Amino acid sequence: MDRMSAETQGGFQSIAAVDHALAVLKTLATSAEPLGVNELARRIGLHKSTVSRLLRTLENHHFIQRDATHGRISLGLGVVALAGPMLGAMDVIAIGRPVLERIANTTGETVSLALWNGKEAVMVEQVLGTRTVVHYTWRGKAVPAHSTAVGKIFLSFLPDSEVRPILAAPLERFTEFTIVDPDKMAAEIARIRQTGYALNVEENELESCGVASAAYDFNGKVATVLNIAIPKYRFDGEQQLRLAEIVVEGARELSGKLGYGNRAR
C-alpha cells in the first residue's frame, strides 16, 4: 500500500493528492531536463504507480506534457495559462509606473492603478503625491464598485446583463454622498461611458475624492484603471475638469504603452 492510499484511508485524500501533484510540478519546474516516470517518482519519494496516476490527471489539464520519442515529462502550457493573469498584472504595473510618476509629479496628487477581481476594484500600485496632505491606499486593498471612481469605471465596461443584478442588490451607503439609488447609478454609468472618466466626490469616504479612466491592452480590453486621489478641499469644479483631462490623457498614454495605441475609445 503506497503513501497516497494510506492517507486516503485516513480521510486526507484531497490534501495528499494536492500535495503530491504540487510535488510533481515543483520537481519538473526545477529540473534542467524532462524526466522519466521512474526518475520523477524517485525524486519525489512516491511509488511509480502513484506518480503515473497523478501524471494522467495533470496531463488531462495540460499541466504536463510528454515528448513523443521517449515519453519524458516536462511542464505543459496549462502552467503558463495559470501564470498568465499574474504575469500580465506585473507587466501592467511595471509599464504603468512611469506614467503614475509623471502624473504625480505634475499634479502633486497620489496616482494609482487598479484591477478588477470580478466584484470589486483592487488597488495594485500607487505613487504618492508631493503635497503635504495626500491620499494613501495600500496595495492589495479592495474597494467597492459603486462608491469609487475606479470601481465605477469597471462597472461601466460590464455588459448591462451583469450590471443590472449589481444595481438590483442593495448598494451600501458609506457617506451621505454615496449613490445608492439604482436609477441614479445607471445614469452615472451612462455618463461615464460617454465621457470616458469617473468621479468620486466623497462617495466612499468623507473628504476623499478621485477621478479615474481606463487603459486598454492590445486587444482593446480594459487592462487597468488609472486613478488620481485628492482631498475634497482641493477638488472644486475647475480642478475636477483639469484632473479629468490629465487622467484621461494618462490612461491614453498607458494604453499606447500596452499596445493599444492612441485609438479613440
Summary of the structure (lengths in Angstrom):
residues: 265
radius of gyration: 24.4
end to end distance: 62.6
largest distance: 75.7
contacts: 821
relative contact order: 0.10
helix: 50%
strand: 17%
